[in-house]
């Protein structure tokens, strides 16, 4: 079972692609709470070169509130991560966590429909970005 929703979007400007992803997230009700620059972090911490690579911590507050109201400990699994990275061949990849997989082990049937709805939204984000 795949734990992510992924799409390769071809060669393009990384900064422009990141803005497209952020706009697509906004259109689905998500805000970006965090941004981790993997390229800069690995260079600084390990002196290792990475191609362009960021992880966006995205949150849809309506769904986050619903899930946290059911089980506050799920906070350890939030926000939903969406990554954008330049691959070795120069093409770009957009990938999002699959909330159905992430939430599947909780054993709480009331969480599944929420995770499914968030998966639909993240799938739209990944699919619409080009």
Phi and psi restraints in degrees (value plus and minus 20) as a CYANA .aco file:
   2 UNK   PHI     -90.8   -50.8
   2 UNK   PSI     122.1   162.1
   3 UNK   PHI    -123.5   -83.5
   3 UNK   PSI     -11.7    28.3
   4 UNK   PHI    -164.9  -124.9
   4 UNK   PSI     143.2   183.2
   5 UNK   PHI    -135.1   -95.1
   5 UNK   PSI      96.1   136.1
   6 UNK   PHI    -152.1  -112.1
   6 UNK   PSI     127.6   167.6
   7 UNK   PHI    -166.1  -126.1
   7 UNK   PSI     115.8   155.8
   8 UNK   PHI    -112.4   -72.4
   8 UNK   PSI     110.7   150.7
   9 UNK   PHI    -136.0   -96.0
   9 UNK   PSI      -8.0    32.0
  10 UNK   PHI      62.4   102.4
  10 UNK   PSI     158.7   198.7
  11 UNK   PHI     -97.4   -57.4
  11 UNK   PSI     110.6   150.6
  12 UNK   PHI    -187.5  -147.5
  12 UNK   PSI     153.6   193.6
  13 UNK   PHI     -88.3   -48.3
  13 UNK   PSI     106.2   146.2
  14 UNK   PHI     -82.0   -42.0
  14 UNK   PSI     -67.4   -27.4
  15 UNK   PHI     -81.4   -41.4
  15 UNK   PSI     -59.7   -19.7
  16 UNK   PHI     -86.5   -46.5
  16 UNK   PSI     -60.6   -20.6
  17 UNK   PHI     -83.5   -43.5
  17 UNK   PSI     -62.6   -22.6
  18 UNK   PHI     -79.0   -39.0
  18 UNK   PSI     -62.4   -22.4
  19 UNK   PHI     -84.9   -44.9
  19 UNK   PSI     -57.7   -17.7
  20 UNK   PHI     -82.1   -42.1
  20 UNK   PSI     -61.9   -21.9
  21 UNK   PHI     -85.6   -45.6
  21 UNK   PSI     -64.4   -24.4
  22 UNK   PHI     -80.6   -40.6
  22 UNK   PSI     -62.6   -22.6
  23 UNK   PHI     -85.5   -45.5
  23 UNK   PSI     -60.4   -20.4
  24 UNK   PHI     -84.7   -44.7
  24 UNK   PSI     -58.6   -18.6
  25 UNK   PHI     -82.5   -42.5
  25 UNK   PSI     -65.1   -25.1
  26 UNK   PHI     -79.2   -39.2
  26 UNK   PSI     -61.3   -21.3
  27 UNK   PHI     -82.5   -42.5
  27 UNK   PSI     -44.6    -4.6
  28 UNK   PHI    -120.3   -80.3
  28 UNK   PSI      -8.2    31.8
  29 UNK   PHI      69.9   109.9
  29 UNK   PSI      -8.4    31.6
  30 UNK   PHI    -119.1   -79.1
  30 UNK   PSI     128.5   168.5
  31 UNK   PHI    -135.7   -95.7
  31 UNK   PSI     138.7   178.7
  32 UNK   PHI    -119.4   -79.4
  32 UNK   PSI      94.3   134.3
  33 UNK   PHI    -108.6   -68.6
  33 UNK   PSI     -53.4   -13.4
  34 UNK   PHI    -158.9  -118.9
  34 UNK   PSI     135.9   175.9
  35 UNK   PHI    -160.5  -120.5
  35 UNK   PSI     100.2   140.2
  36 UNK   PHI    -129.0   -89.0
  36 UNK   PSI      99.2   139.2
  37 UNK   PHI    -109.8   -69.8
  37 UNK   PSI      75.9   115.9
  38 UNK   PHI     -82.4   -42.4
  38 UNK   PSI     -61.6   -21.6
  39 UNK   PHI     -77.7   -37.7
  39 UNK   PSI     -70.2   -30.2
  40 UNK   PHI     -88.9   -48.9
  40 UNK   PSI     -60.3   -20.3
  41 UNK   PHI     -84.3   -44.3
  41 UNK   PSI     -65.7   -25.7
  42 UNK   PHI     -87.7   -47.7
  42 UNK   PSI     -53.4   -13.4
  43 UNK   PHI     -87.0   -47.0
  43 UNK   PSI     -64.8   -24.8
  44 UNK   PHI     -89.4   -49.4
  44 UNK   PSI     -65.3   -25.3
  45 UNK   PHI    -103.5   -63.5
  45 UNK   PSI     -55.0   -15.0
  46 UNK   PHI    -141.9  -101.9
  46 UNK   PSI     -21.3    18.7
  47 UNK   PHI      32.1    72.1
  47 UNK   PSI      20.7    60.7
  48 UNK   PHI    -133.5   -93.5
  48 UNK   PSI     115.4   155.4
  49 UNK   PHI    -107.7   -67.7
  49 UNK   PSI     108.1   148.1
  50 UNK   PHI    -141.1  -101.1
  50 UNK   PSI     133.2   173.2
  51 UNK   PHI     -93.4   -53.4
  51 UNK   PSI     152.9   192.9
  52 UNK   PHI     -73.2   -33.2
  52 UNK   PSI     112.9   152.9
  53 UNK   PHI    -185.0  -145.0
  53 UNK   PSI      97.4   137.4
  54 UNK   PHI    -150.4  -110.4
  54 UNK   PSI     133.0   173.0
  55 UNK   PHI    -138.2   -98.2
  55 UNK   PSI     101.9   141.9
  56 UNK   PHI    -119.8   -79.8
  56 UNK   PSI     107.0   147.0
  57 UNK   PHI    -110.0   -70.0
  57 UNK   PSI      82.2   122.2
  58 UNK   PHI    -121.0   -81.0
  58 UNK   PSI     122.3   162.3
  59 UNK   PHI    -157.2  -117.2
  59 UNK   PSI     111.7   151.7
  60 UNK   PHI    -123.1   -83.1
  60 UNK   PSI      84.2   124.2
  61 UNK   PHI     -80.0   -40.0
  61 UNK   PSI     -50.2   -10.2
  62 UNK   PHI     -84.4   -44.4
  62 UNK   PSI     -67.9   -27.9
  63 UNK   PHI     -92.5   -52.5
  63 UNK   PSI     -56.9   -16.9
  64 UNK   PHI     -79.8   -39.8
  64 UNK   PSI     -63.7   -23.7
  65 UNK   PHI     -81.5   -41.5
  65 UNK   PSI     -63.5   -23.5
  66 UNK   PHI     -83.1   -43.1
  66 UNK   PSI     -65.5   -25.5
  67 UNK   PHI     -87.7   -47.7
  67 UNK   PSI     -63.7   -23.7
  68 UNK   PHI     -86.5   -46.5
  68 UNK   PSI     -48.1    -8.1
  69 UNK   PHI     -89.1   -49.1
  69 UNK   PSI     -49.3    -9.3
  70 UNK   PHI    -100.0   -60.0
  70 UNK   PSI     -64.9   -24.9
  71 UNK   PHI    -170.5  -130.5
  71 UNK   PSI      79.1   119.1
  72 UNK   PHI     -80.1   -40.1
  72 UNK   PSI     -42.8    -2.8
  73 UNK   PHI     -89.9   -49.9
  73 UNK   PSI     -35.7     4.3
  74 UNK   PHI     -85.9   -45.9
  74 UNK   PSI     -32.4     7.6
  75 UNK   PHI     -74.4   -34.4
  75 UNK   PSI     -46.5    -6.5
  76 UNK   PHI     -86.9   -46.9
  76 UNK   PSI     -36.1     3.9
  77 UNK   PHI    -123.5   -83.5
  77 UNK   PSI     -15.2    24.8
  78 UNK   PHI    -127.5   -87.5
  78 UNK   PSI     132.7   172.7
  79 UNK   PHI    -101.6   -61.6
  79 UNK   PSI    -198.4  -158.4
  80 UNK   PHI    -100.0   -60.0
  80 UNK   PSI     106.0   146.0
  81 UNK   PHI    -107.8   -67.8
  81 UNK   PSI     116.8   156.8
  82 UNK   PHI    -148.0  -108.0
  82 UNK   PSI     104.0   144.0
  83 UNK   PHI    -130.8   -90.8
  83 UNK   PSI     130.5   170.5
  84 UNK   PHI    -151.2  -111.2
  84 UNK   PSI     105.6   145.6
  85 UNK   PHI    -164.4  -124.4
  85 UNK   PSI     128.6   168.6
  86 UNK   PHI    -108.0   -68.0
  86 UNK   PSI     107.2   147.2
  87 UNK   PHI    -107.9   -67.9
  87 UNK   PSI     148.8   188.8
  88 UNK   PHI     -76.1   -36.1
  88 UNK   PSI     -52.8   -12.8
  89 UNK   PHI    -104.0   -64.0
  89 UNK   PSI     -16.8    23.2
  90 UNK   PHI      71.2   111.2
  90 UNK   PSI     -31.6     8.4
  91 UNK   PHI     -95.1   -55.1
  91 UNK   PSI     141.0   181.0
  92 UNK   PHI    -126.4   -86.4
  92 UNK   PSI     128.1   168.1
  93 UNK   PHI    -146.5  -106.5
  93 UNK   PSI     114.8   154.8
  94 UNK   PHI    -134.7   -94.7
  94 UNK   PSI     109.9   149.9
  95 UNK   PHI    -160.4  -120.4
  95 UNK   PSI     119.1   159.1
  96 UNK   PHI    -148.0  -108.0
  96 UNK   PSI     130.1   170.1
  97 UNK   PHI     -83.1   -43.1
  97 UNK   PSI     126.1   166.1
  98 UNK   PHI    -112.1   -72.1
  98 UNK   PSI      85.1   125.1
  99 UNK   PHI     -82.5   -42.5
  99 UNK   PSI     -45.7    -5.7
 100 UNK   PHI     -83.6   -43.6
 100 UNK   PSI     -61.3   -21.3
 101 UNK   PHI     -91.6   -51.6
 101 UNK   PSI     -65.5   -25.5
 102 UNK   PHI     -80.9   -40.9
 102 UNK   PSI     -55.4   -15.4
 103 UNK   PHI    -117.7   -77.7
 103 UNK   PSI     -21.1    18.9
 104 UNK   PHI     -86.8   -46.8
 104 UNK   PSI     -46.0    -6.0
 105 UNK   PHI    -108.1   -68.1
 105 UNK   PSI     -15.0    25.0
 106 UNK   PHI    -100.7   -60.7
 106 UNK   PSI     -39.7     0.3
 107 UNK   PHI      48.2    88.2
 107 UNK   PSI       4.1    44.1
 108 UNK   PHI    -138.6   -98.6
 108 UNK   PSI      87.4   127.4
 109 UNK   PHI     -82.4   -42.4
 109 UNK   PSI     -42.9    -2.9
 110 UNK   PHI     -96.3   -56.3
 110 UNK   PSI     -33.2     6.8
 111 UNK   PHI    -103.9   -63.9
 111 UNK   PSI     -51.7   -11.7
 112 UNK   PHI     -74.8   -34.8
 112 UNK   PSI     -66.1   -26.1
 113 UNK   PHI     -84.9   -44.9
 113 UNK   PSI     -52.5   -12.5
 114 UNK   PHI     -89.2   -49.2
 114 UNK   PSI     -63.7   -23.7
 115 UNK   PHI     -82.5   -42.5
 115 UNK   PSI     -58.0   -18.0
 116 UNK   PHI     -85.0   -45.0
 116 UNK   PSI     -61.5   -21.5
 117 UNK   PHI     -85.5   -45.5
 117 UNK   PSI     -60.0   -20.0
 118 UNK   PHI     -87.3   -47.3
 118 UNK   PSI     -58.9   -18.9
 119 UNK   PHI     -79.6   -39.6
 119 UNK   PSI     -62.5   -22.5
 120 UNK   PHI     -79.1   -39.1
 120 UNK   PSI     -63.3   -23.3
 121 UNK   PHI     -86.3   -46.3
 121 UNK   PSI     -65.2   -25.2
 122 UNK   PHI     -86.9   -46.9
 122 UNK   PSI     -54.4   -14.4
 123 UNK   PHI     -82.8   -42.8
 123 UNK   PSI     -61.0   -21.0
 124 UNK   PHI     -81.7   -41.7
 124 UNK   PSI     -63.2   -23.2
 125 UNK   PHI     -78.0   -38.0
 125 UNK   PSI     -72.4   -32.4
 126 UNK   PHI     -83.3   -43.3
 126 UNK   PSI     -63.5   -23.5
 127 UNK   PHI     -87.3   -47.3
 127 UNK   PSI     -57.7   -17.7
 128 UNK   PHI     -96.7   -56.7
 128 UNK   PSI     -42.8    -2.8
 129 UNK   PHI     -95.2   -55.2
 129 UNK   PSI     111.2   151.2
